[in-house]
Amino acid sequence: MPHTAVMLAAVSEDQGPGNTLRVVLLVALVGAALLAWFLLRGYRNDDNND
């Protein structure tokens, strides 16, 4: 069983799907923020490229 599935199974145990969905949403938002930072940092202008 993949590590993520084990973590989600442990989180959702005896709590219903609500907390699992919260964890998935939180991980997705953090991942999207990190991806945006990684992609956009290449476009910043430090005034060193003249």
C-alpha positions as CSV (number, residue, x, y, z in Angstrom):
1,M,0.0,0.0,0.0
2,P,1.5,3.4,-1.0
3,H,2.5,5.7,1.8
4,T,-0.1,8.3,1.0
5,A,-2.9,5.7,1.1
6,V,-1.7,4.5,4.5
7,M,-1.7,8.1,5.8
8,L,-5.2,8.8,4.5
9,A,-6.5,5.5,5.9
10,A,-5.0,6.4,9.4
11,V,-6.5,9.9,9.2
12,S,-10.0,8.7,8.1
13,E,-10.3,5.9,10.6
14,D,-13.5,6.2,12.6
15,Q,-14.1,9.7,11.4
16,G,-15.9,9.5,8.1
17,P,-14.9,11.0,4.8
18,G,-14.9,14.6,6.0
19,N,-11.5,14.8,7.6
20,T,-9.9,12.8,4.7
21,L,-11.3,15.3,2.3
22,R,-9.9,18.2,4.4
23,V,-6.4,16.5,4.3
24,V,-6.6,16.0,0.6
25,L,-7.6,19.6,0.0
26,L,-4.9,20.9,2.3
27,V,-2.2,18.8,0.6
28,A,-3.5,19.9,-2.8
29,L,-3.5,23.6,-1.9
30,V,0.0,23.4,-0.4
31,G,1.2,21.5,-3.5
32,A,-0.3,24.0,-5.8
33,A,1.3,26.9,-3.9
34,L,4.7,25.2,-4.0
35,L,4.3,24.4,-7.7
36,A,3.3,28.0,-8.5
37,W,6.3,29.3,-6.5
38,F,8.7,26.9,-8.3
39,L,7.3,27.8,-11.8
40,L,7.1,31.6,-11.2
41,R,10.5,32.0,-9.6
42,G,12.1,31.7,-13.0
43,Y,10.2,34.8,-14.2
44,R,11.3,37.2,-11.5
45,N,13.5,40.1,-12.5
46,D,16.5,40.7,-10.2
47,D,17.9,43.5,-12.5
48,N,21.0,41.2,-13.1
49,N,20.1,40.2,-16.7
50,D,20.9,43.4,-18.5
